[in-house]
């Protein structure tokens, strides 16, 4: 059979494994759509952080013979061999839809604002005098959260900074220390 014939026989997956966010977390979310997305597809999901564009890694369905998907047990075996419970793996979310052109355009717009947001965050951090260096920011598609990645050699009390950032950006702020 050709790939097209195999594809026509497939049923839509019931769960999809995706990469989430800048830290590239792996998640498996339920999917209730009629489309049969392929590996690498961009999807809109409600994740543990909010609404965001995610990248499909593979499907976990009974159609694992199609060479484009794997069985759920194969995926769980891979996770176990990659660190198991220590591996960043999430299941608390849901695939909402395959990303539309409007979703991708909005995502592109959100991504284009990152440089300006980094500058704004750096300006506010500098004004507070905290001993930290802002590395990056990560907004979500839905605008529910802005994650700020920073470096610091010492422990930082950034409660006041979070209040200032929340007032500036009108969203929930999450601070993530990266590196040493």
C-alpha positions in Angstrom: 0.0 0.0 0.0 1.1 3.6 -0.6 1.5 6.1 2.2 -1.7 7.8 1.0 -3.7 4.6 1.3 -2.2 3.9 4.7 -3.1 7.5 5.8 -6.7 7.1 4.7 -7.1 4.0 6.8 -5.8 5.6 10.0 -8.0 6.9 12.7 -7.2 10.2 14.4 -4.9 9.7 17.4 -6.4 9.8 20.9 -3.2 11.3 22.4 -0.3 13.3 21.0 3.2 13.7 22.4 4.5 17.3 22.0 7.4 19.6 22.8 6.3 22.5 25.0 8.0 25.9 25.3 11.5 27.2 25.3 12.7 24.5 27.8 11.4 21.9 25.3 9.4 19.9 27.9 7.8 16.7 26.7 4.1 16.2 27.2 1.4 13.8 26.2 -2.1 15.4 25.9 -5.4 14.0 24.9 -6.7 14.9 21.4 -10.3 14.8 20.3 -10.1 16.3 16.8 -10.8 14.7 13.5 -7.6 15.8 11.8 -4.7 13.3 11.6 -1.6 15.6 12.1 1.8 14.4 11.3 5.1 14.6 13.2 6.4 18.1 13.4 2.9 19.7 13.1 2.2 22.8 15.0 -0.7 22.5 17.4 -2.5 24.8 19.8 -2.7 23.2 23.3 -3.8 24.1 26.8 -0.7 23.2 28.7 0.2 23.2 32.4 1.3 26.9 31.8 -1.5 28.2 29.6 -2.5 28.3 25.9 0.5 27.9 23.6 1.8 26.6 20.3 3.4 23.2 20.7 5.2 20.9 18.2 4.0 17.4 17.7 6.6 14.7 18.2 4.6 11.6 17.5 1.2 10.1 18.0 0.6 7.4 20.6 -2.2 5.3 19.1 -3.1 1.9 18.0 -2.0 2.8 14.5 1.7 2.5 15.4 2.3 0.4 12.4 2.1 3.4 10.1 5.8 4.3 10.6 4.8 7.8 11.7 3.6 6.9 15.2 4.6 4.7 18.1 2.7 2.8 20.7 2.1 4.4 24.1 4.2 1.6 25.7 7.2 2.4 23.4 6.9 6.0 24.3 6.8 5.3 28.1 9.8 2.9 27.7 11.7 5.7 26.0 10.9 8.1 28.8 11.9 5.5 31.5 15.3 5.0 29.7 15.7 8.8 29.5 15.6 9.4 33.2 12.1 8.2 34.1 10.3 10.3 36.7 13.2 12.9 36.6 12.4 13.5 32.9 10.2 16.6 32.4 7.0 15.0 31.3 3.5 16.5 31.6 0.0 15.1 31.1 -2.1 17.9 32.5 -3.3 19.6 29.4 -5.2 19.1 26.2 -4.6 19.5 22.4 -7.2 22.1 21.3 -6.6 22.1 17.6 -4.1 21.9 14.7 -2.7 25.4 14.5 -4.4 27.6 11.9 -2.7 30.3 9.8 -4.2 32.9 12.3 -2.7 31.0 15.2 0.7 30.9 13.5 0.5 34.6 12.6 -0.4 35.5 16.2 2.5 33.3 17.4 4.9 35.1 15.0 3.7 38.4 16.4 4.2 37.3 20.0 7.8 36.0 19.1 8.6 39.3 17.4 7.9 41.2 20.6 10.4 39.2 22.7 13.4 41.5 22.1 11.5 44.5 23.3 10.2 42.6 26.3 13.7 41.5 27.2 14.9 45.1 27.1 11.9 46.2 29.3 12.6 43.4 31.8 16.3 44.3 32.0 15.5 48.0 32.5 13.2 47.1 35.5 15.7 44.6 37.0 18.4 47.3 36.7 16.2 49.8 38.5 15.6 47.4 41.4 19.4 46.7 41.8 18.9 43.0 42.1 22.0 40.9 41.5 20.7 39.0 38.5 21.1 39.0 34.8 18.1 38.5 32.5 18.8 35.9 29.8 15.5 35.5 28.0 11.7 35.9 28.3 9.1 33.5 27.1 5.5 34.7 26.5 2.6 32.3 25.8 0.3 32.5 22.9 -2.7 33.1 25.2 -0.9 35.9 27.1 -1.6 34.2 30.4 2.0 34.1 31.5 5.5 35.6 30.9 8.4 33.5 32.0 11.6 35.3 32.8 14.9 33.3 32.6 17.7 34.7 34.6 21.2 34.0 36.0 22.3 34.8 39.5 25.2 33.6 41.6 23.2 34.1 44.8 19.7 33.7 46.1 17.5 36.6 45.0 14.3 37.9 46.7 12.4 39.0 43.6 8.9 39.4 45.0 8.9 43.1 44.5 10.3 42.6 41.0 7.5 40.2 40.1 4.9 42.8 41.2 6.5 45.4 39.0 6.7 43.1 36.0 3.1 42.0 36.5 2.0 45.6 36.5 4.1 46.4 33.5 3.0 43.5 31.3 -0.5 42.9 32.8 0.1 39.1 33.1 1.3 36.4 35.5 5.1 36.4 35.9 7.1 33.2 36.4 10.8 33.6 37.3 13.2 30.7 36.3 16.8 30.6 37.4 19.0 28.9 34.8 22.7 27.9 34.9 24.9 28.3 37.9 
